Amino acid sequence: MGLFKYLHLENAPGIDWEMTPEYTFGTFESWGGKERLRNNNELFYYFFIDGWGETPKLCLMERAVKHARILAEILAPEDMVRRCVQDQGKVAHFERTFAINQELKDWLIKNVIESDDDSLVLPLQEEEKPEIVDSGLPKRGEVSAPVTRVWLPEDFRELDEADVAEAVNRYNFPDQERNPGGFFPHLLVDNGDRQTVSDMTTGLMWQRTGLDIMSFRLLKIAVERLNREGFAGFHDWRIPSFEEAMSLLEKDRLANEQYLHRCFSPQQAFVFVNSPRKRGGYWFVDYKQGRAYWASGTIPGGFGRLCRTDEELRR
């Protein structure tokens, strides 16, 4: 029948055999790596190995700038999949997706791509998830227990890797690369407007959604526009500092597949912070991988989630 026809994707452009999990950052998240996309809706299809579970799985991915979904699991021989993973050696804690090797590519072409037997293709039905879910948080005013306040730096400043590591350790942020056992005790409350939540610990109010992919320059313009319009009734929104954005990290990956509370939109998986890198680029906080990283801030490549000082909590 053919793989794409079986998955009801007759107009798909075909498999991109050169695309790998390693290349996806440059292609889809920083728009400056492997190739430049023509538009935000351009779709790519590639095979990869999902190694997050006990048994690694061979999967077919559909990917775009703001879209990623696993279309199917491919029932390849388990020993072949494990061999591919083992051949890639030791990887960092947050890297659990792997490129396929030549052996798997040859097997896929013979048994899946050029075969009419679709028994090896297990389509995955992705559950539709709302962008914003009921927060499950206590309402503003319902928290009566004493709260230990933590005032985080909020100024624009340059950071190098040593500065980032020092901040992660100072506040015990659960960065999965630098401090995977960390825990920051944020205490979020629902402001009841479906637009914002506030953190009793830091005294910050946060957007529950965010701003679309853009450069740092365009992000600043968008902040000015939201402040003119008075988003959620306020005119003092700003790009968070490195520490402020890191304070939202959860210590474990949650049901939204991010290290971020589900009261926030999952669409802004990695966000700019108000800190350039000393030797070039900008720092980001990646809620999907649970870590900080740096990339270019001069080409489209980042989302924004704004914050402001919640004066009522800081009194």
C-alpha positions as CSV (number, residue, x, y, z in Angstrom):
1,M,0.0,0.0,0.0
2,G,2.9,2.4,0.8
3,L,3.8,4.0,4.1
4,F,2.3,7.4,3.5
5,K,-0.8,6.2,1.8
6,Y,-1.4,3.8,4.7
7,L,-1.1,6.7,7.1
8,H,-3.4,8.9,4.9
9,L,-0.6,11.3,4.0
10,E,-0.6,10.9,0.2
11,N,0.7,14.4,-0.3
12,A,3.7,14.1,2.0
13,P,7.1,14.9,0.4
14,G,8.7,11.6,1.4
15,I,11.3,10.6,4.0
16,D,14.2,13.0,4.7
17,W,16.9,10.4,5.3
18,E,19.4,13.1,6.3
19,M,17.3,14.5,9.1
20,T,18.3,13.4,12.6
21,P,17.3,14.4,16.1
22,E,20.7,16.2,16.2
23,Y,19.8,18.4,13.2
24,T,16.3,19.3,14.4
25,F,17.6,22.1,16.7
26,G,19.3,23.9,13.8
27,T,16.4,23.3,11.4
28,F,13.3,23.9,13.5
29,E,14.4,25.8,16.6
30,S,17.1,28.2,15.4
31,W,16.5,28.3,11.7
32,G,20.1,28.5,10.9
33,G,21.5,25.0,10.9
34,K,21.1,22.2,8.4
35,E,18.8,24.1,6.0
36,R,16.5,27.2,6.0
37,L,12.8,26.5,6.0
38,R,10.7,28.3,3.5
39,N,7.7,28.8,5.9
40,N,6.5,27.9,9.3
41,N,4.1,25.2,8.0
42,E,6.6,23.1,6.0
43,L,6.5,19.5,7.1
44,F,9.4,17.0,7.3
45,Y,9.3,13.3,7.9
46,Y,12.1,11.2,9.3
47,F,12.8,8.1,11.3
48,F,14.4,8.1,14.7
49,I,14.8,5.9,17.8
50,D,12.9,6.9,21.0
51,G,15.1,5.7,23.8
52,W,13.3,7.1,26.8
53,G,11.6,3.9,27.8
54,E,13.1,0.5,28.8
55,T,12.8,-0.7,25.2
56,P,13.9,1.6,22.5
57,K,11.4,2.2,19.7
58,L,11.8,3.0,16.0
59,C,9.4,5.8,15.2
60,L,8.3,8.0,12.3
61,M,8.2,11.7,13.1
62,E,6.3,14.5,11.4
63,R,8.0,17.8,12.2
64,A,7.7,21.5,11.6
65,V,8.7,24.7,13.4
66,K,5.8,24.7,15.8
67,H,4.6,21.1,15.3
68,A,6.0,17.7,16.2
69,R,4.2,14.4,16.4
70,I,5.1,10.8,16.2
71,L,2.9,9.3,13.5
72,A,3.8,5.6,13.9
73,E,6.0,3.1,15.7
74,I,7.8,0.8,13.3
75,L,8.1,-2.8,14.5
76,A,11.7,-3.4,13.6
77,P,13.7,-6.2,15.1
78,E,14.5,-5.3,18.7
79,D,18.1,-6.5,18.6
80,M,18.7,-4.3,15.5
81,V,17.3,-1.2,17.3
82,R,19.2,-1.8,20.4
83,R,22.4,-2.4,18.4
84,C,21.9,1.0,16.8
85,V,21.5,2.7,20.2
86,Q,24.5,1.0,21.7
87,D,26.7,1.9,18.7
88,Q,26.1,5.6,19.5
89,G,27.9,5.4,22.8
90,K,27.2,7.2,26.0
91,V,24.9,10.2,25.8
92,A,23.8,13.0,28.1
93,H,20.8,12.6,30.4
94,F,18.6,14.8,28.3
95,E,19.5,13.1,25.0
96,R,17.3,10.0,24.6
97,T,16.5,10.2,20.9
98,F,18.8,8.7,18.4
99,A,19.5,8.7,14.7
100,I,19.0,5.5,12.7
101,N,22.1,3.8,11.2
102,Q,22.6,2.3,7.7
103,E,21.4,-1.1,8.9
104,L,18.1,0.2,10.0
105,K,17.8,2.4,6.9
106,D,18.3,-0.6,4.6
107,W,15.8,-2.6,6.6
108,L,13.2,0.2,6.4
109,I,13.6,0.6,2.7
110,K,13.1,-3.1,2.1
111,N,10.5,-3.9,4.7
112,V,8.5,-0.7,5.0
113,I,9.1,1.8,2.2
114,E,9.2,-0.6,-0.7
115,S,6.8,-3.2,0.8
116,D,3.1,-3.5,0.5
117,D,3.0,-5.3,3.9
118,D,1.8,-2.7,6.4
119,S,1.8,-5.1,9.4
120,L,5.1,-3.6,10.7
121,V,3.6,-0.1,10.9
122,L,1.7,0.7,14.1
123,P,-0.1,4.1,13.6
124,L,-0.3,6.2,16.8
125,Q,-3.4,8.2,17.5
126,E,-2.3,11.4,19.2
127,E,-4.8,12.6,21.8
128,E,-5.9,16.2,21.1
129,K,-4.7,18.3,23.9
130,P,-6.0,21.8,24.7
131,E,-3.4,24.6,24.6
132,I,-4.4,25.7,28.0
133,V,-5.8,23.2,30.5
134,D,-7.4,23.7,33.9
135,S,-4.5,24.6,36.1
136,G,-5.3,22.4,39.1
137,L,-3.6,25.2,41.1
138,P,-4.9,26.8,44.3
139,K,-6.8,30.0,43.6
140,R,-5.2,33.3,44.5
141,G,-5.8,34.0,48.2
142,E,-6.3,30.3,49.1
143,V,-2.7,29.7,50.2
144,S,-2.5,30.3,53.9
145,A,0.8,28.6,54.7
146,P,3.9,30.8,55.2
147,V,5.9,31.2,52.1
148,T,9.7,31.8,52.0
149,R,10.3,34.5,49.5
150,V,13.1,34.3,47.0
151,W,13.9,37.5,45.1
152,L,15.6,36.7,41.8
153,P,17.8,39.0,39.7
154,E,15.7,40.7,37.0
155,D,18.2,42.9,35.2
156,F,19.5,42.6,31.7
157,R,23.1,41.2,31.9
158,E,25.5,39.1,29.9
159,L,26.3,35.5,31.1
160,D,28.9,33.0,30.2
161,E,28.7,29.2,31.0
162,A,30.4,29.7,34.4
163,D,27.8,32.3,35.3
164,V,24.9,30.0,34.3
165,A,26.3,27.1,36.2
166,E,26.8,29.3,39.3
167,A,23.2,30.5,39.1
168,V,21.9,27.0,38.7
169,N,23.8,25.9,41.8
170,R,23.0,29.0,43.9
171,Y,19.2,28.6,43.5
172,N,19.2,24.8,43.1
173,F,17.4,24.9,39.7
174,P,16.7,21.4,38.4
175,D,18.7,21.8,35.1
176,Q,18.8,18.3,33.7
177,E,22.3,18.8,32.4
178,R,24.0,20.8,35.2
179,N,22.0,19.9,38.3
180,P,19.5,17.1,37.6
181,G,18.8,16.5,41.3
182,G,17.9,20.1,41.9
183,F,14.6,21.6,43.2
184,F,13.3,25.1,43.3
185,P,10.2,25.6,45.5
186,H,8.0,27.7,43.3
187,L,4.4,28.0,44.5
188,L,2.0,28.9,41.6
189,V,-1.5,30.2,42.2
190,D,-4.2,30.7,39.6
191,N,-5.2,34.3,39.2
192,G,-8.6,33.3,37.8
193,D,-8.3,35.1,34.5
194,R,-7.1,32.1,32.3
195,Q,-4.3,34.4,31.2
196,T,-1.9,34.5,34.1
197,V,-0.6,32.7,37.1
198,S,1.5,34.1,39.9
199,D,4.4,32.5,41.9
200,M,4.1,33.1,45.7
201,T,7.8,32.3,46.1
202,T,9.2,34.8,43.6
203,G,6.5,37.4,43.6
204,L,6.2,37.1,39.8
205,M,3.2,37.0,37.5
206,W,3.5,34.9,34.3
207,Q,1.8,34.6,31.0
208,R,0.2,31.2,30.7
209,T,0.6,31.2,26.9
210,G,3.4,33.1,25.2
211,L,4.7,34.7,22.0
212,D,5.4,33.0,18.7
213,I,8.7,32.1,17.3
214,M,10.8,35.2,16.5
215,S,14.1,36.9,16.9
216,F,15.1,38.7,20.1
217,R,14.7,42.0,18.4
218,L,11.1,41.2,17.4
219,L,10.4,39.8,20.8
220,K,11.2,43.2,22.3
221,I,8.9,44.9,19.9
222,A,6.1,42.4,20.8
223,V,6.6,43.2,24.5
224,E,6.1,46.9,23.8
225,R,2.9,46.2,21.9
226,L,1.5,44.0,24.7
227,N,2.3,46.7,27.2
228,R,0.5,49.3,25.1
229,E,-2.5,47.1,24.8
230,G,-2.4,46.2,28.5
231,F,-2.3,42.4,28.4
232,A,-4.4,41.0,31.3
233,G,-4.8,44.6,32.5
234,F,-1.1,45.4,33.1
235,H,1.4,47.5,31.2
236,D,4.7,46.4,32.8
237,W,5.4,43.0,31.2
238,R,9.0,42.1,30.4
239,I,11.3,39.4,29.2
240,P,12.3,37.3,32.2
241,S,15.9,37.1,33.4
242,F,17.7,33.8,33.3
243,E,17.0,33.0,36.9
244,E,13.3,34.0,36.6
245,A,12.7,31.7,33.6
246,M,14.7,28.9,35.3
247,S,12.5,29.2,38.4
248,L,9.6,27.6,36.5
249,L,11.4,24.4,35.8
250,E,9.9,21.3,37.4
251,K,12.3,18.6,38.7
252,D,10.5,15.9,36.7
253,R,9.1,15.6,33.2
254,L,5.3,15.9,33.5
255,A,2.3,14.6,31.5
256,N,2.8,17.4,29.0
257,E,6.2,15.9,28.2
258,Q,7.8,19.1,29.6
259,Y,9.5,20.1,32.8
260,L,6.8,22.8,33.1
261,H,3.5,22.9,35.0
262,R,0.5,22.1,32.7
263,C,-1.1,25.4,33.6
264,F,1.3,26.9,30.9
265,S,0.8,26.4,27.2
266,P,3.1,23.6,25.8
267,Q,3.5,25.6,22.5
268,Q,6.4,27.7,23.9
269,A,8.8,24.8,24.8
270,F,11.9,27.0,24.9
271,V,12.0,30.7,25.6
272,F,14.4,33.6,25.3
273,V,15.7,35.1,28.6
274,N,16.9,38.7,29.0
275,S,20.6,37.6,29.0
276,P,22.9,37.5,26.0
277,R,25.9,35.1,26.0
278,K,29.2,36.9,26.6
279,R,30.8,35.4,23.5
280,G,27.8,35.8,21.3
281,G,24.3,34.4,21.1
282,Y,21.5,34.4,23.7
283,W,20.5,32.1,26.5
284,F,17.3,30.1,26.4
285,V,15.4,28.0,28.9
286,D,14.3,24.7,27.3
287,Y,11.3,23.3,29.2
288,K,11.1,20.2,27.0
289,Q,14.6,19.1,27.9
290,G,14.7,20.8,31.3
291,R,17.9,22.8,30.8
292,A,19.4,26.1,29.7
293,Y,21.3,26.4,26.4
294,W,22.5,29.2,24.1
295,A,21.7,29.9,20.4
296,S,21.6,32.8,18.0
297,G,19.3,35.7,18.8
298,T,19.7,37.4,15.4
299,I,17.7,34.9,13.3
300,P,14.2,33.7,14.0
301,G,14.5,31.1,16.7
302,G,12.8,31.3,20.0
303,F,9.6,31.9,21.9
304,G,8.7,34.3,24.6
305,R,6.9,33.9,27.9
306,L,6.7,37.2,29.7
307,C,6.6,38.0,33.4
308,R,6.0,41.1,35.6
309,T,6.4,41.9,39.3
310,D,3.2,41.1,41.2
311,E,3.2,44.0,43.5
312,E,0.5,42.6,45.7
313,L,2.6,39.6,46.5
314,R,5.7,41.7,47.3
315,R,4.1,43.8,49.9
